[in-house]
């Protein structure tokens, strides 16, 4: 997935109201950027951080800048959760996930007023409901975690995936880590015990788990390597 235009370097002043950030550009001007991330962005919203913005001159857009990346000593981190599905779609097109689907659909209605990110069709196997979650949190070296804040919606998705398995379908949760400095994935139980409960219930019900990191540059983001799970028994 390539960014639509060249990214612009800036320094974070502050993130506020979840979806807004004030940023100082290299020319000294201060702009307000859209933050497409509903989570807490724990560890990623420190004032003074080097970040990268995308400019869009669409007259229909209220904010012309969007925060796409944060730069650390070890890695770029993709903060735009909307990009996760674009990255996975590209991976499905290239069969980079090795799922060998015959075809797939996006944003298919299922469950209780929900839409699954992807519905995969196979030659002989049952359809697979594939839900994608964007991951950015890392509180200790090599370990990446989800979620970074409480997510009632995320727990609901786990319950709905479990229900699809009971109905005879396949169901998989794909944690897409938008950074490249992790080796192991786990659920942040201390941040959201309720999500952890739904996650464990879904795993026991037969929901499978995949976790991949990303290769990130100022040009774009692509799927990277597969990461180990803290509980490897539930991987695809």
JOWO-V952030 format. One record per residue. N is the residue number from 1. RES is the residue in one letter. OMEGA is omega as a letter, one per 20 degrees, with the letter a starting at -180 (999 if undefined). D_FIRST is the distance of its C-alpha to the first C-alpha in Angstrom with 2 decimals. Layout:
BEGIN
N:RES:OMEGA:D_FIRST, N:RES:OMEGA:D_FIRST
END
This chain:
BEGIN
1:X:r:0.00, 2:X:r:3.78, 3:X:a:6.68, 4:X:r:9.21, 5:X:a:11.90, 6:X:a:13.22, 7:X:a:13.82, 8:X:a:17.52, 9:X:r:19.47, 10:X:r:21.90, 11:X:a:24.32, 12:X:r:24.47, 13:X:r:27.85, 14:X:r:27.50, 15:X:a:25.49, 16:X:a:27.63, 17:X:r:27.89, 18:X:a:24.72, 19:X:a:22.48, 20:X:r:23.77, 21:X:r:23.77, 22:X:a:25.93, 23:X:r:24.58, 24:X:r:26.43, 25:X:a:24.70, 26:X:r:25.86, 27:X:r:28.27, 28:X:a:29.96, 29:X:r:29.03, 30:X:a:28.15, 31:X:r:25.53, 32:X:a:24.61, 33:X:r:20.97, 34:X:r:19.57, 35:X:a:18.57, 36:X:a:16.50, 37:X:a:17.99, 38:X:a:21.28, 39:X:a:22.20, 40:X:a:24.55, 41:X:r:21.99, 42:X:a:24.85, 43:X:a:25.03, 44:X:a:22.17, 45:X:a:24.16, 46:X:r:26.73, 47:X:a:28.03, 48:X:r:27.58, 49:X:r:24.16, 50:X:a:21.81, 51:X:a:18.76, 52:X:a:16.06, 53:X:r:15.81, 54:X:a:13.97, 55:X:r:16.62, 56:X:a:16.88, 57:X:r:20.19, 58:X:a:20.29, 59:X:a:24.03, 60:X:a:23.52, 61:X:r:21.75, 62:X:r:24.31, 63:X:a:22.25, 64:X:a:20.45, 65:X:r:18.60, 66:X:r:16.06, 67:X:a:15.93, 68:X:a:12.49, 69:X:r:13.67, 70:X:a:17.08, 71:X:r:18.32, 72:X:r:20.98, 73:X:a:23.08, 74:X:a:21.23, 75:X:r:17.56, 76:X:r:14.91, 77:X:r:14.51, 78:X:a:11.91, 79:X:a:14.33, 80:X:a:12.54, 81:X:r:13.27, 82:X:a:11.75, 83:X:a:8.18, 84:X:a:9.62, 85:X:r:10.03, 86:X:r:6.63, 87:X:a:5.73, 88:X:r:9.19, 89:X:r:9.15, 90:X:r:6.91, 91:X:r:9.37, 92:X:r:12.19, 93:X:a:11.63, 94:X:a:11.87, 95:X:a:14.54, 96:X:r:13.27, 97:X:r:15.20, 98:X:r:18.33, 99:X:r:19.46, 100:X:r:20.55, 101:X:r:20.34, 102:X:r:21.77, 103:X:r:19.63, 104:X:r:18.14, 105:X:r:18.38, 106:X:r:16.56, 107:X:a:18.60, 108:X:r:21.91, 109:X:r:25.04, 110:X:r:26.90, 111:X:a:29.21, 112:X:a:30.76, 113:X:r:28.89, 114:X:r:25.47, 115:X:r:22.36, 116:X:a:20.66, 117:X:r:16.86, 118:X:r:17.12, 119:X:a:20.31, 120:X:r:20.34, 121:X:a:23.13, 122:X:a:24.87, 123:X:a:27.64, 124:X:a:30.30, 125:X:r:29.03, 126:X:r:28.86, 127:X:r:25.77, 128:X:r:23.43, 129:X:a:22.44, 130:X:r:19.22, 131:X:a:18.72, 132:X:r:15.80, 133:X:r:16.73, 134:X:a:14.83, 135:X:r:16.94, 136:X:a:17.66, 137:X:r:21.42, 138:X:a:23.21, 139:X:r:26.94, 140:X:a:28.08, 141:X:r:26.88, 142:X:a:24.74, 143:X:r:24.82, 144:X:a:22.06, 145:X:r:23.24, 146:X:i:22.65, 147:X:r:23.62, 148:X:r:24.19, 149:X:a:26.53, 150:X:a:28.50, 151:X:r:26.63, 152:X:r:28.92, 153:X:a:26.09, 154:X:r:24.53, 155:X:r:27.98, 156:X:r:28.44, 157:X:r:25.32, 158:X:r:26.75, 159:X:a:30.07, 160:X:r:28.65, 161:X:r:26.82, 162:X:r:30.18, 163:X:r:31.90, 164:X:r:29.71, 165:X:r:30.83, 166:X:a:34.42, 167:X:r:34.02, 168:X:r:33.20, 169:X:r:29.41, 170:X:r:26.91, 171:X:a:24.87, 172:X:r:22.23, 173:X:a:20.72, 174:X:r:17.44, 175:X:a:17.17, 176:X:a:13.70, 177:X:a:14.65, 178:X:r:12.38, 179:X:a:14.50, 180:X:a:15.83, 181:X:r:19.59, 182:X:r:20.69, 183:X:a:22.59, 184:X:r:24.06, 185:X:r:23.17, 186:X:r:25.83, 187:X:r:26.63, 188:X:a:27.95, 189:X:a:31.22, 190:X:a:32.96, 191:X:a:30.52, 192:X:r:30.65, 193:X:a:33.41, 194:X:r:33.04, 195:X:r:29.40, 196:X:r:30.53, 197:X:r:33.35, 198:X:r:31.18, 199:X:a:28.78, 200:X:r:31.80, 201:X:a:33.34, 202:X:r:30.26, 203:X:r:30.18, 204:X:r:33.89, 205:X:r:33.34, 206:X:r:31.02, 207:X:a:27.50, 208:X:a:25.34, 209:X:r:22.89, 210:X:r:19.75, 211:X:r:18.10, 212:X:r:15.15, 213:X:a:13.98, 214:X:r:10.76, 215:X:a:10.36, 216:X:r:9.75, 217:X:r:10.56, 218:X:r:11.20, 219:X:a:8.67, 220:X:a:5.46, 221:X:r:5.26, 222:X:r:5.89, 223:X:a:9.03, 224:X:a:12.18, 225:X:r:15.86, 226:X:a:17.92, 227:X:r:20.22, 228:X:r:23.86, 229:X:r:25.26, 230:X:r:28.40, 231:X:a:29.82, 232:X:a:28.69, 233:X:a:30.86, 234:X:a:28.43, 235:X:r:25.38, 236:X:999:24.23
END
